[in-house]
């Protein structure tokens, strides 16, 4: 397993600089790996996030609420939802009292896709299971929460 110093071939001013660089590099690695993992399913990580939000809600959700709950905030969430709608992974309806409000809900086809995704083991899951203990995961999460303030 390569250290971040070797990967980016640089010397760091201090451990805090190393930490932030490592964090950004690792986040990119996770994002790229997950994007590749989702390719056979024909969805992006942002579309996956919307499906997961809707599965968790188990009901109709206002699109503005979906946007607020997304991990990676997407100004184009409506366009992402349009793509999911065309793939019949979600359903959409307008509010009967305010036509500006749009509600979305996961469709049976979307639930089936999420089940398939959950049943396949990604490289990220393998890395977590083989290299990171529960104790380590809790410690890093605590550090990241503190880092964000």
Beta strands, then each sheet from edge to edge (+ up, - down):
strand 1: 61-62
strand 2: 90-94
strand 3: 102-106
sheet 1: 1+ 3- 2+
end
